[in-house]
């Protein structure tokens, strides 16, 4: 896609660039990624085809998401929270005309103010930390029986001795870690 955009922009002089062309130019230079670097889930999707030229930005700050669609003659912005219904989301799309002094950096700053003043904004860093901790505990618990059984098997293969364990050892080394894995895996997936 970058080559297509380069060819398109090279077919024009810089003074002939439209607002969308300037955004494509920022995309090629990597400036858009820098502008959106403080956000999570950043995705920039340009499109150039016979039906038109567009570029879409998607990003989020904690639980507030932003979608910006740039077209040749206008752009639209939607700012929404994670628990929004699809019917309510459609109502939030607002179309804007490009101003004469349109500046992408200024637009991102205005949207940033709206995000930080959004009534549904929640700080999700603590939840993300808990999620990572629960996932780590779950994976350690899942790997523990594999490691123990593998070590016992390797010991038996190397020393040609056999290891006799009763049912309680099986419960302790296999069942309990698997139960812990299941509990923490479910807990990490339920956190929102």
Secondary structure, DSSP 8 states (H G I E B T S, - for coil): -HHHHHHHHHTS-GGG--HHHHHHHHHHHTHHHHHTTTSEEEEEEEEEETTEEEEEEEEEETTEEEEEEE-SSEEEEEEEETT--HHHHHHH-EEEE--TT--HHHHHHHHHHHHHT-TT----HHHHHHHHHHHHHHHHHHHHHHHHHHHHHHHHHHH-------HHHHIIIIIHHHHHHHHHHHHHHH--
